[in-house]
Amino acid sequence: MIQSLLDEIRDEREAEIFVESIARASRAETPDSLPLDLLSHRQREVFQLARKRGYYQHPKAITAGELAAELGITTSTFHEHLHKAEAKVLDLS
């Protein structure tokens, strides 16, 4: 979207535009506004299920093994997907 606007300005004004970086104005993400579009389908599925079922509560309401069983995957595969999802979400700070 931003690129198309810049292209339009460049074409209309015959200008050169240099953008070094673009950053979000606010990093205060709420659980409902997390950038889940950055995740693969499976990462999003694992991450959302973990949040919904209380994996991040203290004490945990459910174990990784129980969540993995619900998804029909091994615990190590569950952890792999979850860690990749967490890394992508947390990398936004």
Residue frames as a rotation matrix with the C-alpha (Angstrom) as fourth column:
MET 1
0.569 0.822 0.000 0.00
0.822 -0.569 0.000 0.00
0.000 0.000 -1.000 0.00
ILE 2
0.523 -0.445 -0.727 2.70
0.087 -0.820 0.565 2.50
-0.848 -0.359 -0.390 0.95
GLN 3
-0.537 -0.781 0.318 4.75
0.372 0.119 0.921 1.51
-0.757 0.613 0.227 -2.08
SER 4
-0.153 0.548 0.822 1.84
0.984 0.012 0.176 2.21
0.087 0.836 -0.541 -4.43
LEU 5
0.838 0.427 -0.340 1.31
0.484 -0.869 0.104 5.65
-0.251 -0.252 -0.935 -2.86
LEU 6
0.131 -0.882 -0.452 5.00
-0.001 -0.457 0.890 6.45
-0.991 -0.117 -0.061 -3.23
ASP 7
-0.579 -0.301 0.758 4.92
0.690 0.314 0.652 5.29
-0.434 0.900 0.026 -6.85
GLU 8
0.375 0.819 0.434 1.93
0.922 -0.378 -0.085 7.52
0.095 0.432 -0.897 -7.51
ILE 9
0.781 -0.163 -0.603 3.66
0.121 -0.907 0.402 10.56
-0.613 -0.387 -0.689 -5.98
ARG 10
-0.269 -0.960 0.082 6.85
0.193 0.029 0.981 9.78
-0.944 0.280 0.178 -7.89
ASP 11
-0.412 0.167 0.896 4.92
0.900 0.231 0.371 9.58
-0.145 0.959 -0.245 -11.18
GLU 12
0.626 0.765 0.153 2.76
0.777 -0.629 -0.034 12.67
0.070 0.140 -0.988 -10.61
ARG 13
0.890 -0.289 -0.353 5.57
-0.096 -0.875 0.474 14.89
-0.446 -0.388 -0.806 -9.36
GLU 14
0.726 -0.682 -0.085 8.41
0.131 0.258 -0.957 13.33
0.675 0.684 0.277 -11.33
ALA 15
0.462 -0.501 0.732 10.22
-0.863 -0.444 0.241 13.11
0.205 -0.743 -0.637 -8.02
GLU 16
-0.201 -0.557 -0.806 12.75
-0.036 0.826 -0.562 10.75
0.979 -0.084 -0.186 -6.54
ILE 17
0.595 0.450 0.666 11.71
-0.703 -0.111 0.702 9.37
0.390 -0.886 0.251 -3.18
PHE 18
-0.365 -0.751 -0.550 14.11
-0.150 0.631 -0.761 7.69
0.919 -0.195 -0.343 -0.78
VAL 19
0.662 0.590 0.463 12.72
-0.607 0.061 0.792 5.88
0.439 -0.805 0.398 2.24
GLU 20
-0.443 -0.894 0.066 15.25
-0.719 0.310 -0.622 4.62
0.535 -0.323 -0.780 4.74
SER 21
-0.920 0.195 -0.340 12.77
0.331 0.850 -0.410 2.89
0.209 -0.490 -0.847 7.00
ILE 22
-0.155 0.926 0.344 9.16
-0.529 -0.372 0.763 2.74
0.835 -0.064 0.547 8.05
ALA 23
-0.925 -0.165 -0.342 8.22
0.197 0.561 -0.804 1.93
0.325 -0.811 -0.487 11.65
ARG 24
0.074 0.973 -0.218 4.98
0.729 0.097 0.677 1.55
0.680 -0.209 -0.703 13.52
ALA 25
-0.072 -0.027 0.997 4.05
-0.356 -0.933 -0.051 4.54
0.932 -0.359 0.057 15.64
SER 26
0.211 0.213 0.954 3.04
-0.977 0.061 0.202 2.32
-0.016 -0.975 0.221 18.55
ARG 27
-0.575 -0.476 -0.665 4.47
-0.460 0.860 -0.218 -1.02
0.677 0.181 -0.714 19.60
ALA 28
-0.701 0.366 0.612 1.82
-0.574 0.219 -0.789 -1.56
-0.423 -0.904 0.057 22.27
GLU 29
-0.570 0.474 -0.672 0.18
-0.418 0.537 0.733 -4.60
0.708 0.698 -0.108 20.72
THR 30
-0.074 0.612 0.787 -2.85
-0.934 0.234 -0.270 -6.03
-0.350 -0.755 0.554 22.44
PRO 31
-0.572 -0.164 0.804 -3.47
-0.084 0.986 0.141 -9.78
-0.816 0.014 -0.578 22.25
ASP 32
0.372 0.810 0.454 -6.25
0.466 0.260 -0.846 -9.16
-0.803 0.526 -0.280 19.71
SER 33
0.924 -0.040 -0.380 -4.05
-0.312 -0.655 -0.688 -6.97
-0.221 0.754 -0.618 17.51
LEU 34
0.054 -0.936 0.347 -0.96
-0.150 0.336 0.930 -9.16
-0.987 -0.103 -0.122 17.33
PRO 35
0.048 -0.099 -0.994 0.44
-0.956 -0.293 -0.017 -9.31
-0.290 0.951 -0.108 13.79
LEU 36
0.082 0.037 0.996 -0.58
-0.185 0.983 -0.021 -12.90
-0.979 -0.182 0.088 13.18
ASP 37
0.946 0.263 -0.190 -0.47
-0.212 0.058 -0.976 -12.36
-0.246 0.963 0.111 9.42
LEU 38
0.182 -0.961 -0.208 3.31
-0.976 -0.152 -0.153 -12.78
0.115 0.231 -0.966 9.71
LEU 39
-0.353 -0.288 0.890 2.86
-0.590 0.807 0.027 -16.38
-0.726 -0.516 -0.454 10.79
SER 40
-0.869 0.120 -0.480 2.37
-0.314 0.617 0.722 -19.46
0.383 0.778 -0.498 8.65
HIS 41
0.120 0.988 -0.099 -1.02
-0.573 0.150 0.805 -21.13
0.810 -0.040 0.585 8.89
ARG 42
0.337 -0.027 -0.941 0.35
0.484 0.863 0.148 -23.83
0.808 -0.505 0.304 11.23
GLN 43
-0.746 -0.645 -0.165 2.27
0.503 -0.384 -0.774 -21.35
0.436 -0.660 0.611 13.41
ARG 44
-0.620 0.603 0.502 -0.87
-0.610 -0.773 0.175 -19.24
0.494 -0.198 0.847 13.78
GLU 45
0.354 0.784 -0.510 -2.96
-0.274 0.609 0.745 -22.32
0.894 -0.124 0.430 14.61
VAL 46
-0.003 -0.465 -0.885 -0.49
0.746 0.588 -0.311 -23.48
0.666 -0.662 0.345 17.29
PHE 47
-0.896 -0.418 0.153 -0.01
0.246 -0.752 -0.612 -20.00
0.371 -0.510 0.776 18.78
GLN 48
-0.385 0.830 0.403 -3.72
-0.688 -0.549 0.475 -19.18
0.616 -0.094 0.782 18.94
LEU 49
0.449 0.532 -0.718 -4.58
0.051 0.787 0.615 -22.56
0.892 -0.313 0.326 20.47
ALA 50
-0.361 -0.671 -0.648 -1.85
0.757 0.195 -0.624 -22.13
0.545 -0.715 0.437 23.10
ARG 51
-0.921 0.056 0.387 -3.23
-0.199 -0.918 -0.342 -18.69
0.336 -0.392 0.856 24.02
LYS 52
-0.086 0.996 0.017 -6.85
-0.665 -0.070 0.744 -19.84
0.742 0.052 0.668 24.01
ARG 53
0.521 0.327 -0.788 -6.26
0.142 0.878 0.458 -22.95
0.842 -0.350 0.411 26.12
GLY 54
0.955 -0.022 0.295 -4.15
-0.280 -0.393 0.876 -21.25
0.097 -0.919 -0.382 28.81
TYR 55
0.573 -0.807 -0.142 -0.64
0.724 0.579 -0.375 -22.32
0.385 0.112 0.916 27.89
TYR 56
-0.272 -0.711 0.649 0.66
0.314 -0.703 -0.638 -18.84
0.909 0.030 0.415 28.76
GLN 57
0.683 0.524 0.509 -1.14
-0.345 -0.383 0.857 -18.64
0.644 -0.761 -0.081 32.12
HIS 58
-0.553 -0.826 -0.112 0.77
-0.241 0.287 -0.927 -19.10
0.797 -0.486 -0.358 35.34
PRO 59
-0.475 -0.630 0.614 0.47
-0.228 0.763 0.605 -21.85
-0.850 0.147 -0.506 36.29
LYS 60
-0.839 0.108 -0.533 -0.14
-0.527 0.082 0.846 -23.31
0.135 0.991 -0.012 32.84
ALA 61
0.043 0.942 0.333 -3.69
-0.838 0.215 -0.501 -24.54
-0.544 -0.258 0.799 32.30
ILE 62
0.967 0.212 0.140 -2.47
-0.089 0.801 -0.592 -27.06
-0.237 0.560 0.793 29.72
THR 63
0.123 -0.979 0.164 0.84
0.001 0.165 0.986 -28.63
-0.992 -0.121 0.021 28.74
ALA 64
-0.247 -0.332 -0.910 2.60
-0.896 -0.280 0.345 -28.57
-0.369 0.901 -0.229 25.40
GLY 65
-0.980 -0.148 0.130 2.09
-0.107 0.955 0.278 -32.32
-0.166 0.259 -0.952 25.17
GLU 66
-0.288 0.952 0.106 -1.67
0.507 0.245 -0.826 -31.98
-0.812 -0.184 -0.553 25.61
LEU 67
0.291 0.348 -0.891 -1.84
-0.475 -0.756 -0.450 -29.25
-0.830 0.555 -0.055 22.97
ALA 68
-0.622 -0.597 -0.507 0.29
-0.751 0.271 0.602 -31.31
-0.222 0.755 -0.617 20.60
ALA 69
-0.848 0.352 0.396 -2.06
0.319 0.936 -0.149 -34.27
-0.424 0.000 -0.906 21.06
GLU 70
0.130 0.934 -0.332 -5.07
0.175 -0.352 -0.920 -32.05
-0.976 0.061 -0.210 20.25
LEU 71
0.296 -0.102 -0.950 -3.36
-0.790 -0.585 -0.184 -31.02
-0.537 0.805 -0.253 17.03
GLY 72
0.952 0.073 0.297 -2.21
0.053 0.916 -0.397 -34.55
-0.301 0.394 0.868 16.18
ILE 73
0.538 -0.843 0.019 1.49
-0.245 -0.177 -0.953 -33.62
0.807 0.508 -0.302 16.17
THR 74
0.161 -0.573 -0.804 4.47
0.825 0.525 -0.209 -34.48
0.542 -0.629 0.557 18.34
THR 75
0.753 0.064 -0.655 5.42
0.543 -0.622 0.564 -32.31
-0.371 -0.781 -0.503 21.27
SER 76
-0.283 -0.936 -0.209 8.71
0.548 -0.337 0.765 -31.39
-0.787 0.102 0.609 19.59
THR 77
-0.547 0.174 0.819 6.86
0.771 -0.279 0.573 -30.29
0.328 0.945 0.018 16.43
PHE 78
0.615 0.784 -0.087 4.47
0.730 -0.524 0.439 -28.26
0.299 -0.334 -0.894 18.59
HIS 79
0.444 -0.525 -0.726 7.41
0.483 -0.543 0.687 -26.53
-0.755 -0.656 0.012 20.27
GLU 80
-0.592 -0.691 0.414 9.06
0.705 -0.195 0.681 -25.87
-0.390 0.696 0.603 16.90
HIS 81
-0.145 0.631 0.762 5.95
0.762 -0.420 0.493 -24.15
0.631 0.652 -0.420 15.52
LEU 82
0.778 0.494 -0.388 5.33
0.622 -0.524 0.582 -22.25
0.085 -0.694 -0.715 18.75
HIS 83
0.116 -0.825 -0.553 8.91
0.590 -0.391 0.707 -20.99
-0.799 -0.409 0.441 19.06
LYS 84
-0.685 -0.327 0.651 8.92
0.728 -0.331 0.600 -19.79
0.019 0.885 0.465 15.45
ALA 85
0.245 0.864 0.439 5.60
0.705 -0.470 0.531 -17.99
0.665 0.180 -0.725 16.02
GLU 86
0.741 -0.002 -0.672 6.84
0.591 -0.473 0.653 -16.38
-0.319 -0.881 -0.350 19.22
ALA 87
-0.313 -0.943 -0.116 10.06
0.698 -0.311 0.645 -15.26
-0.644 0.120 0.755 17.53
LYS 88
-0.521 0.174 0.836 8.14
0.726 -0.426 0.540 -13.59
0.450 0.888 0.096 14.70
VAL 89
0.570 0.814 0.111 5.69
0.592 -0.501 0.631 -11.85
0.570 -0.294 -0.768 17.04
LEU 90
0.688 -0.331 -0.646 8.33
0.548 -0.348 0.761 -10.74
-0.477 -0.877 -0.058 19.54
ASP 91
-0.325 -0.866 0.379 10.70
0.911 -0.178 0.373 -9.52
-0.255 0.467 0.847 16.82
LEU 92
0.219 0.518 0.827 8.37
0.733 -0.647 0.211 -6.55
0.644 0.560 -0.521 16.29
SER 93
0.798 0.135 -0.587 9.51
0.558 -0.535 0.635 -4.72
-0.228 -0.834 -0.502 19.41
